[in-house]
């Protein structure tokens, strides 16, 4: 019998962990698919490993190693927000194991850039000062969920309780692409109706690159929390028809 399962690897954004995909993961699994939701080093249930040494390269290695040791192939790789930086690095290192990339309201870096480099000009200094005054100089405490459009009080309280500090080096390390000759052709950018100003440059870049653009109506940045059913339906478009 033909294997009709699709393999999804869903990568969370800054301050989050595997926990944020619970509803989306359940929907994809109930449809019969393989779903991996790794937690990046230093976050969530791995927060005991947090340190100033954790950077973007380590988070890219987290996902490359997962795909390698789980012997995954033909992967639909989805990254939310900060994880746009992560999945781009993964795709550059192991393109032959990736079928499609889904940038979920995510940052889009060019070679030699860091996330800090593509924030609005006034933001990086404020972020570094925030780390200096509240995070011992090396870590960033989570931003309240309400500021990212989680308006349900119960959901916002849950997200705020679950999020953990993240090393600022993950935002400051500049990505270095190897320029792998095999391009991944199937790339989509899924964005909410309510655009966060920090993501405007990334939205514009995705359009300019000719990626598939998808909007989820009446939504904001935390799509996997506020609109899990709609997001799962979007991801299920990568699965073979019944």
N, C-alpha and C positions, 0 to 999 in steps of 0.2 A: 504494500500500500504506500502511496506517495505520502511523504512527510509534509503535512500542511501547517506545521507549526512555524511561527516566526519567532526569532530571538531578539528581544529588546534589551538594551542596556540603557537605563535611565540615570543620569548623573545630576545630582542636586546642585544648587547654587550656594553662594556664600552663607555661612552660619547655619546651614540646614544639615540634613542627614538623610539616610535611607527612609526615615519615618515619614517624610513629607510626601512620598509617593504611595502611601498605603492604599488610598482609594483607586488611584490609576492602576497600580499593580494588581489589585484584586480584580478589576474589570478586565484587564488583559489576560490574566490567568484564567478567569472564568470562561473566556473565549477560547481557551486551549493553548495558549502560547507560553513560551519560556521568557521569564522576566527576571532581570537582575537589577537591583537597586543598591549599588555599593555606596558605602559611606567613605568619604575622602579622609585621609589621615588628619587627625587632630580635631575632628568634628564629631557631633553626635555621640554614639556609643564608643567612639575612638578618641574622645576629647581628652582622655588621660594621656594621650601621646602628643598633645599640643605643645609647640615650642617655637621659638624664633627661627629655627632652622627650616621650618616647613615652607616650601615655595611651590610655584606652579609646576615645575618639573616633577616634584614628588607626586603631585596630584595626577599629572599625566601618567606617571609610572603606575599609580594605583589602578588605573583603568586598563592600561596596556597589559599589566600582569594578570588582572582578572580575566581578560579575554584569552590570554595565553594559557593560563592554568586551568581554566574551565573548558578549554579547547573549543572556543566559540568561533563561528564563521558566519558569513552572510548576515552580519549584525545590523539592526536598525539602532543607531546610536543617537540618543537624545540628550541634550544638555540645557539646563535652565540657567539663565542669568550669567553669573561668573563662570559656570561650567561651559559656556561657549568657548572660552579660552582653553579649557581642558580638552573638549572633544576635538577641537581643531588640532591640538598637539597629538592626540591619539591617532587621528586620521592621517596625519603626516607620517607617523611612524609605522603604522600597520594598515595601509589602505586596502590591501587585498582581503582583509577580514571584515571590512565594512561595506555593507550594501547601500546604506542611506544614512544621511546626517539630518537631524532635526534640531535646529536652533530654536529653543523655546524662550522667546523674549530675552535673547542672550547677546552677550558682547561678541563682536566680530573683530578680531585682531588681524592686522597685516604683519608681515615678517619684521621682527625687530621692535615691536610695540609691546607695552604692558597695558593692563586694564587702566591703570592710572593715566596713561598717555591719551586715552580717548574719552575721559570724563570731561565734562564742561570745565573750562579753565579755572574757575574759582573753587572747584571741589577738591582736588588733590591736597592742597594746603590745609583745608579744613579737616580732611580725613587724617592726615598725618598728625595734626594737632589733637584730634580726638584720641588717636592711639597714644600720644605722649601723655595726655592728662588722665585718661581713664583705662589705658591698657598697658601700662608699664613700658610704653614706647614700642612694643613689638606686636601687639595684638589689637584687634578691633572688636569691640563689643557689638552685639547684634542691634540692628535698627528695628524699632517697633513695627510689627506686622501691619498695623493700621496705616503706616506711611507708604506701604506697598499695596494698598487697596484691599486689605482683608477687613471688611466692614462688619462682619458678623462677630459680636463680642465673644462668643464661645470659641470660634475658630481663632480669633486674634489672640486670646489668652492662651490657647493651646500652642500656637506657633511661638509666641514669646517665651513660653516655658520650655520649649524643646530646643530652641536655637542656642548655640554656644559660640564663644569668641573664636575668631579666625586670625591667623598670623598675617600681618600686613605684607610680608614678603610675597605672599601669593598674588597680591595685587600689583606689586612693584617689579617682579621679575619679567623681563622682556622675553617674548617667545622667539625661538629660533627654528624656523622651518627648514627641513632638509631639502625641500623642493622635490619630493618624491615624484617620479615621472607619471605615475598612474593617478589621474584625477578621479575623484568620486563624483559622478555625474548627478546623482539623485540627492539634491540638497534642498531642504525646505526651511523657511523661516516662519514660525508661528508667533503671532503677536496679539496682544490684547487690544480691545477697543480704546482703552485709556493708556496712552503712551507715557512712560516715565521719562523725564527729560534726559536722564543719564544714558538712555538707550537710543536716543534719536540718531546719533551717528551710525550706530550699528544697523538700525532699520534702513537708513539710506544706503549703506554699503551693501546690504543684502539685496535690495532692489537693483542697485547698479550692477551687481554680479549676475543678475538674471535668475536668482534662486526662485523657487516657488514660494509665493507669499500667501499665507493663510491668516485670517483674522477670526478670533472667537468673540462673538458679540457680548456686549454688556460685561466686560471683564477688565481686570487690571493685572498687575505683574505676577501675583501668586496664583497662576492658573491651575496648578495641580492641587491647590487647596480649595479654591473657590469654584472651579469649573472642571472637576475631575471627569465627569461623564463626557462632556464635550471634548476634552483633551484626549480621552481614551478613544473616542470615535475617530478623531483625527489620526491617531497612531494606528488604529486598526485598518486604515486605508492601505497600509503597507503589507497587510496579511493577504494571503491568496483567498479568492472567493470560495465560499462553501460549495 
